[in-house]
Amino acid sequence: MTLSLDEEVRLYTSNTEREKYESMATLFGIIVALDYLERAYVRDAVSASDYAPKCVQLLGRYKTMWALVSGKDWVGGDVEAFMKRYRMDNPAALHRLRVGVPATVEHATGSSTQGEAQTAKWVAETTQSFINFMDAIKLKYRAKDQLYPMLQELMTGYARFKSSKDWEGRGKMVSWLILLNGMKASDELNEEQMRQLLFDIEHAYAEFFRSLGGNRDGSDS
């Protein structure tokens, strides 16, 4: 068999193989792009207002892509296995994928310059998110696809308060976000986990309300 140096080398010989390599390239590209974004944000090369929507977009693309390729033999068990298999050194992206929300939500970046009306609106929205989530737990919502979107919404509102970075409840809620984010949509929490989750959320809710008795916007004076 003779090889021509002018002949294009094809990675695939069928539509199935073509889809595999295209999916690999897409997933690889999302992870690399997310890693660059995380590093740019840490270096202040991109503002929080520009970072957050782009991060949400990349996380959404990743979740869509992962739903399509999860279970394929070339993927591995999870995204970390995929990255190890293809020698990807992108720790910032891996952390963000594990958490499942932008750094602006994971770490409070709220501004202390917001007016009273805006702060009151945030308090009302966050309070309602707490109540909705606790009600869901009491109604025995257990599956990831039931709990994760509600907790994600709660964390987004919670992170608006600058001093929430110092609240004990933040770390616990982020831990639950990471746990739920790593589950399949149909996976459910067990009874012990449900009791602990409710306990942690109730504690965070009480802590949130105590904070309102001092500086209402949660910012340092």
C-alpha positions in Angstrom: 0.0 0.0 0.0 1.4 3.4 -1.0 0.6 6.6 0.8 0.3 9.9 -1.0 1.6 12.9 1.0 -1.0 15.0 -0.8 -3.9 12.9 0.4 -5.9 14.2 3.3 -5.8 12.0 6.4 -9.3 11.2 7.6 -9.9 10.5 11.3 -13.2 8.7 10.5 -14.6 6.4 7.9 -18.3 6.5 9.0 -20.9 8.9 10.2 -20.7 7.4 13.7 -17.0 8.0 13.9 -17.4 11.5 12.5 -20.0 12.3 15.2 -17.6 10.9 17.9 -14.7 13.1 16.9 -16.9 16.2 16.5 -18.3 15.6 19.9 -14.8 15.1 21.4 -13.7 18.3 19.8 -16.7 20.3 21.0 -16.4 19.0 24.6 -12.6 19.7 24.5 -13.2 23.2 23.2 -15.8 24.1 25.9 -13.5 23.0 28.7 -10.5 25.0 27.3 -12.7 28.1 26.7 -14.0 27.8 30.3 -10.5 27.5 31.7 -9.3 30.6 29.8 -12.4 32.5 31.1 -11.8 31.5 34.7 -8.1 32.5 34.6 -9.0 35.8 32.9 -11.5 36.6 35.6 -9.0 35.8 38.4 -6.5 38.2 36.8 -9.2 40.9 36.5 -8.8 40.8 32.7 -12.6 40.5 32.4 -15.2 42.2 34.6 -17.7 40.3 36.7 -20.5 41.7 34.5 -18.9 40.2 31.4 -17.7 37.1 33.1 -20.9 35.8 34.6 -23.1 35.6 31.5 -20.3 34.0 29.4 -19.7 31.5 32.2 -23.4 30.6 32.4 -23.4 30.1 28.6 -20.4 27.8 28.7 -21.8 25.8 31.6 -25.0 25.4 29.7 -23.2 24.3 26.5 -21.3 21.8 28.6 -24.4 20.3 30.2 -26.1 20.0 26.8 -23.0 18.3 25.4 -22.5 16.0 28.3 -26.1 14.8 28.1 -25.4 13.8 24.6 -22.1 11.9 25.2 -22.4 10.6 28.8 -22.0 6.9 28.8 -20.0 6.7 25.6 -16.9 4.4 26.1 -14.5 7.2 24.9 -15.8 9.6 27.5 -15.0 7.8 30.7 -17.1 7.9 33.9 -17.1 11.7 34.3 -15.6 14.9 33.0 -12.5 14.4 35.2 -11.9 11.0 33.6 -12.3 12.5 30.2 -9.8 15.2 31.0 -7.3 12.6 32.3 -7.7 10.4 29.3 -6.9 13.2 26.9 -4.3 14.8 29.1 -6.1 18.0 29.6 -4.5 20.3 32.3 -7.4 22.7 33.0 -8.0 22.7 36.8 -9.8 26.0 36.8 -12.4 24.6 34.3 -12.7 21.4 36.2 -13.5 23.2 39.4 -16.1 25.4 37.7 -17.8 22.4 36.1 -17.9 20.6 39.5 -19.5 23.7 41.2 -21.9 24.3 38.3 -22.3 28.1 38.8 -20.1 31.1 38.1 -17.5 32.3 40.6 -19.7 35.4 41.1 -22.3 33.1 42.7 -19.8 30.8 44.5 -18.1 33.8 46.0 -20.1 36.8 47.0 -19.3 39.8 44.8 -22.3 42.0 45.6 -21.8 45.8 45.6 -22.5 48.0 48.6 -23.6 50.9 46.5 -27.0 49.6 45.6 -30.0 51.7 46.7 -32.6 50.8 49.3 -35.2 49.9 46.8 -32.8 47.5 45.0 -31.7 45.9 48.3 -35.3 45.4 49.4 -36.0 43.7 46.1 -33.0 41.4 46.6 -34.1 40.6 50.2 -37.6 39.7 49.0 -36.4 37.5 46.1 -33.9 35.7 48.2 -36.4 35.1 51.0 -38.8 33.7 48.6 -36.1 31.4 47.1 -35.3 30.1 50.6 -39.0 29.4 51.3 -39.6 27.7 47.9 -36.6 25.5 48.4 -37.5 24.5 51.9 -41.0 23.7 50.9 -39.7 21.5 48.1 -37.6 19.5 50.5 -40.6 19.1 52.9 -42.7 18.0 49.9 -40.1 15.2 49.4 -38.5 16.5 46.3 -35.5 14.3 46.0 -34.2 14.2 42.4 -31.4 16.3 41.1 -33.6 17.8 38.3 -36.1 19.0 41.0 -33.6 20.4 43.5 -30.6 21.7 41.6 -32.4 24.5 39.6 -34.0 25.8 42.8 -30.8 25.7 44.8 -28.9 27.4 41.9 -31.5 30.2 41.8 -31.3 30.6 45.6 -27.5 30.8 45.5 -27.6 33.4 42.7 -29.7 35.7 44.9 -27.8 34.9 48.1 -24.5 35.8 46.4 -25.7 39.4 45.8 -25.1 40.2 49.4 -21.5 41.1 49.9 -21.0 39.8 53.4 -22.5 36.4 52.5 -18.9 35.4 51.7 -18.4 35.3 55.5 -21.6 33.4 56.4 -21.4 29.8 57.5 -24.3 28.8 55.4 -22.5 29.7 52.1 -20.0 26.9 52.3 -22.7 24.3 53.1 -24.9 25.5 50.2 -22.0 25.4 47.8 -21.2 21.9 48.9 -24.8 20.8 48.2 -24.6 22.5 44.8 -21.4 20.5 43.9 -23.0 17.3 45.1 -26.2 17.8 43.1 -24.3 19.0 40.1 -22.4 15.7 40.0 -25.5 13.6 40.0 -27.6 12.4 37.0 -30.9 14.2 36.5 -32.9 11.2 37.8 -30.6 10.5 40.8 -32.2 11.1 44.2 -30.9 12.1 47.6 -31.5 9.5 50.4 -33.5 10.2 53.6 -30.4 11.0 55.6 -29.2 13.5 53.0 -32.6 15.1 52.8 -32.7 15.7 56.6 -29.2 17.2 56.5 -30.0 19.4 53.5 -33.1 20.8 55.2 -31.1 21.4 58.4 -28.4 23.2 56.5 -30.8 25.4 54.5 -32.9 26.3 57.6 -29.6 27.3 59.3 -28.6 29.4 56.3 -32.0 31.0 56.2 -31.9 32.0 59.9 -28.4 33.3 59.4 -29.5 35.4 56.4 -32.3 36.9 58.5 -30.0 37.7 61.4 -27.8 39.6 59.0 -30.7 41.8 58.0 -30.9 43.1 61.5 -27.5 44.8 61.0 -26.3 46.1 57.7 -29.3 45.4 55.5 -27.4 45.1 52.2 -25.0 42.7 53.8 -22.1 45.0 53.1 -19.3 46.1 55.4 -19.6 49.6 56.8 
